[in-house]
Amino acid sequence: MKRPNTQAKKKRKPASREAIKSKSLMKRRSARDPESPLDVLHAGPFKNPHYLRLTELAPQIGEAASKLCACAVEGKGLELPSEKLLHDVLDALRQFRRISRRSPGASLMTLAAEADEMWERLHLRKRIKRLAANLKPWMLESPIEKLESSRKDPSYLKRLRSLLRENVDAGASDLVKLIPMFSEATRRNIEILAKTAQTNATQIALARLCVELLREPEARYTEQRRLLEPVYRFLCAFDSAHLLREAGFISEVREQALIRFMQIHRARASARVRKQQERSRQKKPAAKA
């Protein structure tokens, strides 16, 4: 029979603070994977890297929205947020998806709303919407977009695009279609000239003059869209047709068409997922047999 060991075990001296810090994080006794979503969730808000990143970027989006509004009121030039800021916001939301409780296919706007619920003072979703709303007063109206939104003569859209963008010569039959696209004062003057134009050559000349007058706003609209391309791509990343309409990038007609397209796309995607799940269920019994 073995005698019990009555000698007390020697206690190990606790490691010094410097020795613990010198070890890598993964070699410490109580360390967990720092990239684990659970570590990020259980960490306090001021230690959460997603919180720190979003609280750094959200005020900058708010400042960019305020600058747009101030420039419009004071009559200054358009001051857009930097491409780096827009890219950093999208990247931060994509990183936030790792700890999100939403579905894997949730939109970035849904993730922004979830971050606002998690951290009350963030207001990221509200600031993004304000940026879009303050951008709308700066948006120029294209003659093509105006005709498309009016729904008056959709069959003439293709012809109008050719006249304004492909430098196609206008004919006498185009005059009646082009007159309603001008403002009320300009339209009255053109109508007076059209009444006095008796010959076909005069009507052709007047129609071509109308095209030249419409090409200028169309060219300014095209140049503005080129400058606003980074902001447009930023808002498109949120998969929200309403947000694009609030910013003035699309009309109400195109918004409804885009919503229907997105609904069809999502329905087809969910149908593909269901089919894949059914196929995987059918394969499981065969594998067991």
C-alpha positions in Angstrom: 0.0 0.0 0.0 1.4 3.3 -1.1 1.8 6.0 1.5 0.2 9.3 0.8 2.6 12.0 -0.2 2.4 14.4 2.6 5.0 16.8 1.2 3.4 20.0 0.0 3.8 20.7 -3.7 6.0 23.6 -4.5 4.0 26.6 -5.8 5.2 28.0 -9.0 6.0 31.7 -9.0 3.6 33.7 -11.2 5.1 35.0 -14.3 5.9 38.6 -14.4 3.8 41.1 -16.4 6.7 41.7 -18.8 7.1 38.0 -19.4 3.4 37.6 -20.2 3.4 40.6 -22.6 6.5 39.3 -24.4 4.6 36.1 -25.4 2.5 36.1 -28.5 -1.2 36.4 -28.0 -1.9 32.8 -29.1 0.6 31.4 -26.7 -1.0 32.9 -23.6 -3.0 30.6 -21.4 -6.3 32.4 -21.5 -6.0 33.7 -25.1 -8.6 33.1 -27.8 -8.4 33.8 -31.4 -8.6 37.6 -31.7 -10.3 37.2 -35.1 -13.1 35.2 -33.7 -16.5 37.0 -33.9 -17.2 35.9 -30.3 -14.2 37.8 -29.0 -15.4 40.9 -30.8 -19.0 40.6 -29.5 -17.9 40.1 -25.9 -15.4 42.9 -26.0 -16.5 46.3 -24.7 -17.6 48.9 -27.3 -14.4 50.9 -26.9 -12.3 47.8 -27.6 -14.4 46.6 -30.5 -12.4 47.3 -33.7 -15.6 47.5 -35.8 -17.1 50.1 -33.4 -13.9 52.1 -33.4 -13.7 52.1 -37.2 -17.4 53.0 -37.8 -17.4 55.7 -35.1 -14.4 57.2 -36.9 -16.0 57.2 -40.3 -19.7 58.0 -39.5 -19.0 61.6 -38.4 -16.9 62.2 -41.6 -20.0 61.1 -43.7 -22.1 63.6 -41.7 -19.5 66.4 -42.3 -19.6 65.6 -46.1 -23.4 65.9 -46.1 -23.2 69.2 -44.2 -20.7 70.6 -46.7 -23.0 69.8 -49.6 -25.8 71.6 -47.9 -23.6 74.6 -47.0 -22.2 74.9 -50.5 -25.7 74.9 -52.0 -26.9 77.7 -49.6 -23.8 79.8 -50.0 -23.6 79.4 -53.7 -20.1 77.7 -53.7 -18.9 75.0 -56.0 -19.8 71.3 -55.4 -17.6 69.8 -52.7 -17.8 66.0 -52.8 -16.5 63.4 -50.2 -13.2 61.8 -51.1 -13.2 58.4 -52.8 -11.0 57.1 -49.9 -13.7 58.0 -47.4 -16.4 56.3 -49.5 -14.3 53.2 -50.0 -13.4 53.0 -46.2 -17.1 53.2 -45.2 -18.0 50.3 -47.6 -15.0 48.3 -46.4 -15.9 48.9 -42.7 -19.5 47.6 -43.3 -18.2 44.6 -45.2 -15.9 43.8 -42.2 -18.9 44.3 -39.9 -20.7 41.6 -41.7 -18.4 39.1 -39.9 -20.1 39.7 -36.6 -23.6 40.5 -38.0 -26.6 38.5 -37.0 -28.3 39.2 -40.3 -28.4 36.7 -43.2 -25.2 36.4 -45.3 -27.0 38.1 -48.2 -28.2 41.1 -46.3 -27.6 44.5 -47.9 -25.1 47.0 -46.6 -27.9 49.3 -45.6 -29.3 46.6 -43.4 -25.9 46.1 -41.8 -25.7 49.9 -41.2 -29.1 49.8 -39.5 -27.9 46.8 -37.3 -24.8 48.8 -36.4 -27.0 51.7 -35.4 -29.1 49.4 -33.1 -25.9 48.0 -31.6 -24.3 51.4 -30.9 -26.9 54.1 -30.3 -24.7 57.2 -31.1 -23.5 55.9 -34.5 -26.4 57.2 -36.7 -24.6 55.8 -39.8 -27.8 55.0 -41.7 -29.2 58.5 -41.1 -26.0 60.1 -42.2 -25.8 58.2 -45.4 -29.4 59.1 -46.2 -28.7 62.8 -45.5 -25.7 62.7 -47.8 -28.0 61.4 -50.6 -30.7 64.0 -49.8 -28.2 66.9 -49.8 -26.8 65.8 -53.2 -30.1 66.1 -55.0 -30.2 69.9 -55.3 -27.0 69.7 -57.2 -28.3 67.2 -59.8 -28.9 68.5 -63.3 -31.8 67.3 -65.4 -31.1 65.5 -68.6 -33.5 66.1 -71.6 -33.5 62.3 -72.1 -34.3 61.6 -68.4 -37.0 64.3 -68.5 -38.7 62.7 -71.4 -38.4 59.3 -69.8 -39.9 60.4 -66.5 -42.8 62.3 -68.2 -44.1 59.1 -69.9 -45.5 61.2 -72.7 -43.7 59.8 -75.7 -41.5 56.8 -74.8 -41.2 55.8 -78.4 -39.2 58.9 -79.2 -36.5 58.1 -76.6 -34.3 56.2 -79.0 -34.5 58.9 -81.6 -33.7 61.6 -79.0 -30.6 59.7 -77.8 -29.4 59.6 -81.4 -29.9 63.3 -81.9 -28.2 64.4 -78.7 -25.4 61.8 -78.2 -24.6 60.5 -81.7 -24.8 63.9 -83.6 -27.6 62.7 -85.9 -29.2 65.5 -88.0 -32.7 66.5 -87.0 -35.5 66.6 -89.5 -38.7 68.7 -89.8 -40.8 66.0 -88.1 -38.6 66.3 -85.0 -39.6 69.9 -84.3 -43.0 69.0 -82.8 -41.4 66.5 -80.5 -38.5 68.8 -79.4 -40.6 71.9 -78.4 -42.2 70.4 -75.2 -38.8 69.7 -73.7 -37.9 73.4 -73.1 -39.0 75.7 -70.3 -42.2 77.6 -70.7 -40.6 80.9 -71.7 -38.3 79.3 -74.3 -41.1 77.1 -75.6 -43.3 80.1 -76.3 -40.6 81.7 -78.4 -39.9 78.5 -80.4 -43.6 78.0 -81.0 -43.8 81.6 -82.4 -40.9 80.9 -84.7 -42.4 77.5 -85.7 -45.7 79.2 -86.8 -43.8 81.6 -89.1 -41.7 78.8 -90.6 -43.6 78.0 -93.7 -41.0 76.1 -95.7 -39.6 72.7 -95.0 -36.0 74.0 -94.9 -36.9 76.6 -92.3 -38.5 73.9 -90.1 -35.4 71.7 -90.4 -33.2 74.6 -89.4 -35.4 75.4 -86.4 -35.3 71.7 -85.4 -31.5 71.6 -85.6 -31.4 74.8 -83.5 -33.5 73.1 -80.8 -31.2 70.1 -80.8 -28.2 72.4 -80.3 -29.9 74.1 -77.4 -30.6 70.7 -75.8 -27.1 69.3 -76.4 -25.6 71.9 -73.9 -27.6 70.7 -70.8 -27.1 67.1 -71.9 -23.3 67.7 -72.1 -23.3 69.3 -68.7 -25.4 66.4 -67.3 -22.9 63.9 -68.7 -19.9 65.8 -67.2 -21.6 65.9 -63.8 -22.4 62.2 -63.9 -18.7 61.6 -64.6 -17.7 63.7 -61.5 -20.3 62.0 -59.4 -19.4 58.5 -60.5 -17.7 57.6 -57.1 -20.7 58.7 -55.1 -23.0 56.9 -57.5 -21.1 53.6 -57.0 -21.1 54.2 -53.3 -24.9 54.5 -53.1 -25.4 51.6 -55.5 -23.4 49.4 -53.1 -26.3 49.7 -50.6 -28.8 48.0 -53.0 -31.5 50.6 -52.4 -33.4 52.1 -55.3 -35.0 54.6 -53.0 -31.6 55.9 -51.9 -30.7 56.5 -55.6 -33.9 58.4 -56.2 -33.4 60.5 -53.1 -30.0 61.5 -54.5 -31.5 62.4 -57.9 -29.6 59.8 -59.9 -32.8 58.0 -61.1 -36.4 59.1 -61.7 -39.4 57.7 -59.9 -40.2 55.6 -63.0 -36.8 54.0 -63.0 -37.0 53.5 -59.3 -40.1 51.4 -59.7 -38.6 49.4 -62.6 -35.4 48.8 -60.5 -37.4 47.6 -57.5 -39.3 45.1 -59.7 -36.0 43.9 -61.2 -34.4 43.5 -57.7 -37.5 41.5 -56.6 -37.2 39.2 -59.6 -33.5 38.8 -59.0 -33.9 37.9 -55.3 -36.7 35.5 -56.1 -34.6 33.7 -58.7 -31.7 33.6 -56.2 -33.8 32.1 -53.4 -35.2 29.6 -55.9 -31.7 28.5 -56.8 -30.8 28.1 -53.2 -34.0 26.0 -52.6 -33.1 23.7 -55.5 -29.6 23.2 -54.2 -30.9 22.3 -50.8 -33.4 19.8 -52.4 -30.6 18.2 -54.4 -28.4 17.9 -51.3 -31.3 16.2 -49.4 -31.9 13.7 -52.2 -28.2 12.8 -52.3 -27.9 12.0 -48.6 -30.1 8.8 -48.6 -28.3 7.5 -51.7 -25.0 8.0 -50.0 -26.1 6.1 -46.8 -27.4 3.1 -48.9 
